[in-house]
Amino acid sequence: MRRTHALALTAGTMLVISAAAVAPAWAGSAQLMPRSLAAAAALPAPVQCNTSAGSCWRPPVVSRWQYQLQGSVNSAGKCIYPATGFINTAITGPSFATGQQVAPSVFDIDIYQDRDKVIGYLDAGTAETWRPDYPQYQSFNSSCGGCLFGKPVGGFRNEFWLNINTNVSGTNPNTGQTETAQQFILDELAARLAKARSAGADAIEFDNVDAYQNKTGLTISAVTQEQFDAAIANLAHTAGFAVGLKNDLGQAGDLQPYFDFAINEQCWQYQECNFPAPGLQGLAIDIQQGGFQRVQAGDVEVLPPGKLTQL
């Protein structure tokens, strides 16, 4: 989550660039973000999605999305819909395009909060104190003299940026082995992917994968960020998940071979729906601020580069 964290729903606007049949849908704009030689040298080889481990399902461009990171509650603040992980899978709402009642076909939800298809939300670049695996992050951080945790994410004092570098090491509390901070994070994400598989997720969205652009209290280069993002995409593909790139538009060109679709949060608010110029082919989805039971996108429309308009 970038500038604002979602409680029930994300406020602002999101650009979703979904997958084409063979290559990511933003591939036509690859020349807009040429890969530097240094970045190219640092990146691992792309791993194709493992269809023997999972379905490798990718959201179609014409999908309607419900983006919800906390459980639904009633007027008294009590959780509802326990049978479906507190997610209202029967939700409907008015289409922005037609005014007709429509239902989402894709749900983007936190895997620990737990129909049609589900994209599992996972924080990759931050550690949150309320997660069940947080003590493992704490243990590693202690073993390396505080090398793992950076500053809190802006406005969220219970969430800390993670050191994704490979030049610091500690002890993995699960194995007792010494490993780099980055490898430890990858090991934790592998366990979370296993959780996502058992929860029935169809694809994965990794969040907070643009630390190099934020005030983290850590020294994270753009090259290291690209290498880490490519590594987590390969991890998801190995586990049989299609994977989405969250924000990090500046590196989208380099990371095209690794990700199956891309999500840019609040692109209208921050005037990024046409970045990099002359725009990315995809669809604009308006994410409304408000209650727990709102369809995030009505009818969607495929728009050409440079012609993105709010639905």
VOPAGU-2260 file (C-alpha; in pm, 1 decimal, decimal comma):
REM VOPAGU-2260
SITE   aa  ch    i         X         Y         Z
SITE  MET   A    0       0,0       0,0       0,0
SITE  ARG   A    1     164,3     319,3     -90,8
SITE  ARG   A    2      55,1     661,5      36,2
SITE  THR   A    3    -251,1     544,5     227,9
SITE  HIS   A    4    -328,8     209,4     388,2
SITE  ALA   A    5    -660,5      41,0     322,7
SITE  LEU   A    6    -887,0     -29,9     614,8
SITE  ALA   A    7   -1181,2    -186,7     442,8
SITE  LEU   A    8   -1125,8     -40,6      98,9
SITE  THR   A    9    -854,0     158,3     -70,1
SITE  ALA   A   10    -928,3     524,4    -124,6
SITE  GLY   A   11    -837,5     685,7    -454,3
SITE  THR   A   12    -799,4     538,4    -799,3
SITE  MET   A   13    -619,5     237,5    -930,8
SITE  LEU   A   14    -491,6     157,0   -1276,4
SITE  VAL   A   15    -491,0    -214,7   -1348,9
SITE  ILE   A   16    -282,9    -330,1   -1642,4
SITE  SER   A   17    -389,7    -686,3   -1691,2
SITE  ALA   A   18    -224,4    -971,5   -1872,3
SITE  ALA   A   19    -247,3   -1048,7   -2242,0
SITE  ALA   A   20    -242,8   -1401,6   -2373,9
SITE  VAL   A   21     134,7   -1427,2   -2409,9
SITE  ALA   A   22     294,5   -1118,4   -2256,5
SITE  PRO   A   23     190,2    -855,5   -2003,2
SITE  ALA   A   24     -51,8    -603,3   -2148,6
SITE  TRP   A   25     190,9    -317,3   -2096,7
SITE  ALA   A   26     449,1    -490,5   -2317,6
SITE  GLY   A   27     368,8    -261,6   -2607,9
SITE  SER   A   28     519,1      24,9   -2409,1
SITE  ALA   A   29     841,4    -156,1   -2325,7
SITE  GLN   A   30    1049,9      92,7   -2520,1
SITE  LEU   A   31     934,4     364,7   -2281,6
SITE  MET   A   32    1140,6     228,1   -1993,1
SITE  PRO   A   33    1470,5      95,1   -2132,4
SITE  ARG   A   34    1657,7    -137,1   -1900,7
SITE  SER   A   35    1993,4     -11,4   -1777,5
SITE  LEU   A   36    2292,8    -242,9   -1820,4
SITE  ALA   A   37    2351,7    -246,0   -1444,6
SITE  ALA   A   38    1992,4    -342,2   -1372,7
SITE  ALA   A   39    1992,4    -609,1   -1642,3
SITE  ALA   A   40    2306,0    -765,9   -1499,0
SITE  ALA   A   41    2154,4    -783,0   -1150,0
SITE  LEU   A   42    1829,0    -951,5   -1243,3
SITE  PRO   A   43    1777,9   -1327,3   -1229,8
SITE  ALA   A   44    1638,0   -1515,0   -1525,4
SITE  PRO   A   45    1256,9   -1503,1   -1537,7
SITE  VAL   A   46    1077,7   -1815,7   -1417,0
SITE  GLN   A   47     768,0   -1922,9   -1605,0
SITE  CYS   A   48     458,4   -1989,4   -1397,7
SITE  ASN   A   49     451,6   -2352,2   -1282,5
SITE  THR   A   50     121,7   -2495,2   -1401,7
SITE  SER   A   51     188,2   -2821,6   -1219,6
SITE  ALA   A   52     186,0   -2632,9    -887,5
SITE  GLY   A   53    -114,5   -2409,8    -953,1
SITE  SER   A   54    -354,6   -2276,1   -1212,6
SITE  CYS   A   55    -142,7   -1970,1   -1301,4
SITE  TRP   A   56    -471,3   -1785,6   -1356,4
SITE  ARG   A   57    -436,5   -1422,7   -1468,0
SITE  PRO   A   58    -713,1   -1161,8   -1433,7
SITE  PRO   A   59    -862,3   -1071,8   -1771,5
SITE  VAL   A   60    -856,3    -706,9   -1874,0
SITE  VAL   A   61   -1236,7    -694,6   -1854,5
SITE  SER   A   62   -1254,2    -810,4   -1491,3
SITE  ARG   A   63   -1456,5    -626,6   -1226,6
SITE  TRP   A   64   -1257,3    -596,0    -903,1
SITE  GLN   A   65   -1347,6    -589,5    -535,9
SITE  TYR   A   66   -1043,6    -466,4    -340,0
SITE  GLN   A   67   -1084,7    -533,1      31,7
SITE  LEU   A   68    -806,5    -574,8     288,3
SITE  GLN   A   69   -1007,5    -609,5     607,8
SITE  GLY   A   70   -1315,9    -805,9     697,4
SITE  SER   A   71   -1666,2    -665,9     658,1
SITE  VAL   A   72   -1839,7    -536,7     970,6
SITE  ASN   A   73   -2195,6    -442,8    1060,0
SITE  SER   A   74   -2318,3    -114,2    1205,9
SITE  ALA   A   75   -2212,4    -229,9    1552,5
SITE  GLY   A   76   -1856,8    -295,1    1436,7
SITE  LYS   A   77   -1892,6    -673,0    1452,8
SITE  CYS   A   78   -1740,4    -892,8    1183,5
SITE  ILE   A   79   -1983,6   -1051,0     941,1
SITE  TYR   A   80   -1959,1   -1315,7     666,2
SITE  PRO   A   81   -1740,8   -1555,1     872,3
SITE  ALA   A   82   -1812,4   -1844,2     634,9
SITE  THR   A   83   -1627,8   -1664,3     353,9
SITE  GLY   A   84   -1340,1   -1517,8     553,7
SITE  PHE   A   85   -1544,2   -1204,3     637,3
SITE  ILE   A   86   -1564,6   -1112,8     268,3
SITE  ASN   A   87   -1907,5   -1046,3     117,8
SITE  THR   A   88   -1877,5   -1262,4    -191,5
SITE  ALA   A   89   -2233,3   -1177,1    -298,2
SITE  ILE   A   90   -2164,9    -801,4    -310,3
SITE  THR   A   91   -2314,7    -594,9    -592,5
SITE  GLY   A   92   -2321,9    -225,6    -674,7
SITE  PRO   A   93   -2394,5      24,1    -953,5
SITE  SER   A   94   -2171,4      27,5   -1258,4
SITE  PHE   A   95   -1984,6     352,4   -1313,7
SITE  ALA   A   96   -2037,5     311,3   -1688,4
SITE  THR   A   97   -2400,2     197,2   -1713,4
SITE  GLY   A   98   -2562,9     248,3   -1374,1
SITE  GLN   A   99   -2671,0    -116,6   -1376,7
SITE  GLN   A  100   -2616,8    -343,1   -1075,9
SITE  VAL   A  101   -2303,7    -549,9   -1128,4
SITE  ALA   A  102   -2100,2    -801,4    -927,5
SITE  PRO   A  103   -1720,1    -832,5    -909,1
SITE  SER   A  104   -1550,8   -1127,1   -1073,5
SITE  VAL   A  105   -1212,6   -1077,3    -901,7
SITE  PHE   A  106   -1156,8   -1026,0    -528,1
SITE  ASP   A  107    -824,9    -879,2    -410,4
SITE  ILE   A  108    -808,4    -963,1     -38,8
SITE  ASP   A  109    -557,9   -1009,9     242,3
SITE  ILE   A  110    -479,8   -1381,1     267,7
SITE  TYR   A  111    -493,3   -1364,8     646,5
SITE  GLN   A  112    -847,9   -1220,6     637,3
SITE  ASP   A  113    -993,5   -1508,4     496,6
SITE  ARG   A  114   -1702,9   -1676,1    -562,9
SITE  ASP   A  115   -1521,5   -1617,4    -834,0
SITE  LYS   A  116   -1142,1   -1558,5    -851,9
SITE  VAL   A  117    -926,5   -1432,7    -562,7
SITE  ILE   A  118    -600,4   -1238,3    -572,5
SITE  GLY   A  119    -411,0   -1278,7    -245,8
SITE  TYR   A  120    -259,1    -961,8    -100,6
SITE  LEU   A  121      84,1   -1006,8      60,0
SITE  ASP   A  122     317,5    -745,1     206,0
SITE  ALA   A  123     663,5    -820,5      69,8
SITE  GLY   A  124     868,9    -515,0     162,9
SITE  THR   A  125     733,5    -443,2     511,5
SITE  ALA   A  126     673,1    -627,9     838,9
SITE  GLU   A  127     349,6    -567,9    1031,2
SITE  THR   A  128     332,3    -632,6    1403,9
SITE  TRP   A  129      -9,0    -801,0    1387,9
SITE  ARG   A  130      94,1   -1074,0    1143,7
SITE  PRO   A  131     128,3   -1428,1    1285,9
SITE  ASP   A  132     482,5   -1455,6    1147,0
SITE  TYR   A  133     600,4   -1121,2    1288,4
SITE  PRO   A  134     792,4   -1286,6    1577,9
SITE  GLN   A  135    1011,7   -1455,0    1317,6
SITE  TYR   A  136    1098,4   -1117,2    1167,0
SITE  GLN   A  137    1173,1    -986,8    1517,4
SITE  SER   A  138    1401,1   -1280,6    1589,1
SITE  PHE   A  139    1601,0   -1230,8    1271,0
SITE  ASN   A  140    1624,0    -857,5    1337,7
SITE  SER   A  141    1764,0    -923,7    1685,4
SITE  SER   A  142    2014,4   -1177,2    1553,5
SITE  CYS   A  143    2166,7    -922,7    1315,9
SITE  GLY   A  144    2177,6    -630,6    1555,3
SITE  GLY   A  145    1872,0    -454,9    1413,0
SITE  CYS   A  146    1969,1    -486,1    1047,3
SITE  LEU   A  147    1626,8    -596,7     919,0
SITE  PHE   A  148    1386,0    -320,6    1025,0
SITE  GLY   A  149    1382,9      29,8     887,5
SITE  LYS   A  150    1153,9     318,3     972,6
SITE  PRO   A  151     779,1     274,4    1015,8
SITE  VAL   A  152     574,6     317,8     700,4
SITE  GLY   A  153     447,9     675,0     689,9
SITE  GLY   A  154     143,9     704,9     914,9
SITE  PHE   A  155     155,6     342,5    1030,9
SITE  ARG   A  156     370,5     295,5    1338,4
SITE  ASN   A  157     300,6     -79,8    1355,8
SITE  GLU   A  158     449,7    -149,9    1012,9
SITE  PHE   A  159     820,1    -132,0     931,7
SITE  TRP   A  160    1016,2    -122,1     607,5
SITE  LEU   A  161    1239,5    -424,5     555,7
SITE  ASN   A  162    1601,6    -435,6     449,9
SITE  ILE   A  163    1597,2    -623,5     119,1
SITE  ASN   A  164    1974,6    -603,9      73,2
SITE  THR   A  165    2208,3    -902,2      53,0
SITE  ASN   A  166    2502,5    -742,5     237,0
SITE  VAL   A  167    2367,5    -803,0     589,0
SITE  SER   A  168    2301,4   -1141,0     750,6
SITE  GLY   A  169    2132,5   -1293,8    1050,3
SITE  THR   A  170    1993,1   -1621,2    1178,1
SITE  ASN   A  171    1673,4   -1766,6    1039,1
SITE  PRO   A  172    1480,5   -1875,3    1352,0
SITE  ASN   A  173    1304,6   -2150,7    1159,8
SITE  THR   A  174    1621,6   -2325,4    1043,4
SITE  GLY   A  175    1902,6   -2190,0    1261,4
SITE  GLN   A  176    2093,3   -2112,3     942,6
SITE  THR   A  177    2277,2   -1788,7     872,0
SITE  GLU   A  178    2142,2   -1610,9     566,8
SITE  THR   A  179    2112,7   -1266,2     416,1
SITE  ALA   A  180    1825,5   -1037,0     507,4
SITE  GLN   A  181    1684,9   -1071,4     158,8
SITE  GLN   A  182    1696,9   -1451,4     163,9
SITE  PHE   A  183    1521,2   -1455,8     500,1
SITE  ILE   A  184    1240,9   -1237,1     359,0
SITE  LEU   A  185    1210,7   -1467,4      57,2
SITE  ASP   A  186    1184,0   -1768,1     291,1
SITE  GLU   A  187     904,5   -1595,6     484,7
SITE  LEU   A  188     722,8   -1507,9     163,2
SITE  ALA   A  189     749,1   -1868,5      46,7
SITE  ALA   A  190     565,5   -1970,2     363,8
SITE  ARG   A  191     303,1   -1703,5     302,9
SITE  LEU   A  192     255,6   -1829,6     -51,9
SITE  ALA   A  193     188,2   -2174,4      92,8
SITE  LYS   A  194     -74,5   -2012,6     314,8
SITE  ALA   A  195    -224,3   -1841,0      10,9
SITE  ARG   A  196    -242,5   -2177,9    -165,2
SITE  SER   A  197    -423,9   -2338,5     127,5
SITE  ALA   A  198    -661,0   -2038,9     143,4
SITE  GLY   A  199    -752,7   -2090,2    -222,6
SITE  ALA   A  200    -594,0   -1779,7    -375,2
SITE  ASP   A  201    -569,3   -1779,8    -754,9
SITE  ALA   A  202    -301,0   -1510,7    -799,3
SITE  ILE   A  203     -75,9   -1291,6    -584,7
SITE  GLU   A  204     -30,0    -918,2    -539,3
SITE  PHE   A  205     289,0    -820,9    -351,9
SITE  ASP   A  206     274,9    -480,5    -182,8
SITE  ASN   A  207     544,6    -233,7     -75,6
SITE  VAL   A  208     787,6    -327,5    -350,0
SITE  ASP   A  209     911,8      27,8    -413,5
SITE  ALA   A  210    1120,5      92,6    -100,6
SITE  TYR   A  211    1390,9     271,9    -300,7
SITE  GLN   A  212    1142,2     555,4    -359,3
SITE  ASN   A  213    1042,6     590,1       6,5
SITE  LYS   A  214    1194,7     721,0     328,7
SITE  THR   A  215    1274,7     384,0     479,2
SITE  GLY   A  216    1573,5     464,1     699,4
SITE  LEU   A  217    1759,1     203,0     492,4
SITE  THR   A  218    1990,9     228,2     193,0
SITE  ILE   A  219    1811,0      47,0     -86,8
SITE  SER   A  220    1915,9     112,8    -445,1
SITE  ALA   A  221    1694,9      94,2    -752,5
SITE  VAL   A  222    1904,6    -198,6    -877,0
SITE  THR   A  223    1849,6    -390,8    -553,0
SITE  GLN   A  224    1476,7    -316,4    -568,2
SITE  GLU   A  225    1449,4    -454,6    -921,1
SITE  GLN   A  226    1643,7    -765,2    -823,9
SITE  PHE   A  227    1419,5    -824,0    -520,1
SITE  ASP   A  228    1100,1    -764,2    -717,8
SITE  ALA   A  229    1212,6   -1006,8    -987,4
SITE  ALA   A  230    1298,2   -1263,2    -718,3
SITE  ILE   A  231     955,6   -1248,8    -552,5
SITE  ALA   A  232     783,0   -1274,1    -890,2
SITE  ASN   A  233     988,5   -1585,8    -965,0
SITE  LEU   A  234     895,0   -1720,3    -622,1
SITE  ALA   A  235     524,2   -1677,4    -696,4
SITE  HIS   A  236     558,5   -1836,5   -1039,9
SITE  THR   A  237     742,3   -2134,2    -891,1
SITE  ALA   A  238     448,5   -2180,5    -653,5
SITE  GLY   A  239     202,8   -2176,0    -945,0
SITE  PHE   A  240      65,9   -1823,3    -900,3
SITE  ALA   A  241      36,1   -1545,3   -1153,1
SITE  VAL   A  242     173,9   -1231,3    -989,8
SITE  GLY   A  243      98,3    -859,9   -1006,9
SITE  LEU   A  244     341,8    -568,8    -980,3
SITE  LYS   A  245     213,4    -310,1    -730,8
SITE  ASN   A  246     301,7      52,4    -811,4
SITE  ASP   A  247     678,5      92,8    -891,1
SITE  LEU   A  248     594,7     235,4   -1233,0
SITE  GLY   A  249     950,5     356,4   -1282,5
SITE  GLN   A  250    1070,8      -3,2   -1307,9
SITE  ALA   A  251     771,6    -153,0   -1486,5
SITE  GLY   A  252     958,5    -175,2   -1815,3
SITE  ASP   A  253    1245,2    -375,8   -1668,9
SITE  LEU   A  254    1009,1    -600,9   -1474,4
SITE  GLN   A  255     774,1    -686,7   -1761,4
SITE  PRO   A  256     919,7   -1036,4   -1814,2
SITE  TYR   A  257     854,4   -1126,9   -1450,1
SITE  PHE   A  258     500,4   -1005,6   -1377,2
SITE  ASP   A  259     168,1   -1104,1   -1530,7
SITE  PHE   A  260     -26,7    -786,5   -1454,1
SITE  ALA   A  261      31,9    -453,2   -1282,5
SITE  ILE   A  262    -163,1    -244,7   -1032,1
SITE  ASN   A  263    -105,6     126,8    -981,2
SITE  GLU   A  264    -277,7     266,4    -675,3
SITE  GLN   A  265    -438,3     609,8    -677,1
SITE  CYS   A  266    -314,8     688,9   -1026,5
SITE  TRP   A  267    -571,1     965,9   -1077,5
SITE  GLN   A  268    -492,9    1131,6    -745,7
SITE  TYR   A  269    -120,6    1134,6    -818,7
SITE  GLN   A  270    -153,6    1194,2   -1194,5
SITE  GLU   A  271      19,8     869,6   -1286,5
SITE  CYS   A  272    -236,0     702,2   -1511,6
SITE  ASN   A  273     -42,0     820,5   -1816,7
SITE  PHE   A  274     302,2     747,8   -1673,7
SITE  PRO   A  275     535,5     671,4   -1841,3
SITE  ALA   A  276     425,5     890,4   -2130,2
SITE  PRO   A  277     244,6     846,8   -2360,6
SITE  GLY   A  278      59,9     612,4   -2128,2
SITE  LEU   A  279      14,6     244,5   -2056,1
SITE  GLN   A  280    -243,5      29,8   -2225,6
SITE  GLY   A  281    -488,5    -109,1   -1976,8
SITE  LEU   A  282    -801,0     -10,3   -1795,6
SITE  ALA   A  283    -875,7     253,3   -1536,7
SITE  ILE   A  284   -1059,1     139,9   -1227,9
SITE  ASP   A  285   -1192,8     391,3    -979,2
SITE  ILE   A  286   -1171,2     272,2    -621,0
SITE  GLN   A  287   -1425,6     456,0    -411,8
SITE  GLN   A  288   -1376,2     562,9     -55,4
SITE  GLY   A  289   -1655,8     453,5     170,3
SITE  GLY   A  290   -1835,4     158,6     322,5
SITE  PHE   A  291   -1755,9    -206,1     327,7
SITE  GLN   A  292   -2009,9    -309,5      69,4
SITE  ARG   A  293   -1927,7    -121,9    -246,8
SITE  VAL   A  294   -1826,9    -272,2    -578,5
SITE  GLN   A  295   -1494,8    -114,0    -664,5
SITE  ALA   A  296   -1535,1    -111,8   -1039,7
SITE  GLY   A  297   -1835,8    -117,3   -1261,6
SITE  ASP   A  298   -1817,0    -198,8   -1628,8
SITE  VAL   A  299   -1460,1    -162,6   -1746,9
SITE  GLU   A  300   -1328,9     -46,4   -2079,3
SITE  VAL   A  301   -1003,7    -122,2   -2255,5
SITE  LEU   A  302    -837,5     206,1   -2342,2
SITE  PRO   A  303    -551,4     279,7   -2582,6
SITE  PRO   A  304    -220,8     431,8   -2468,7
SITE  GLY   A  305    -251,5     797,6   -2381,4
SITE  LYS   A  306    -632,7     778,3   -2366,3
SITE  LEU   A  307    -693,1     665,2   -2009,7
SITE  THR   A  308   -1005,2     822,3   -1864,3
SITE  GLN   A  309   -1176,7     767,4   -1532,4
SITE  LEU   A  310   -1471,5     530,2   -1556,0
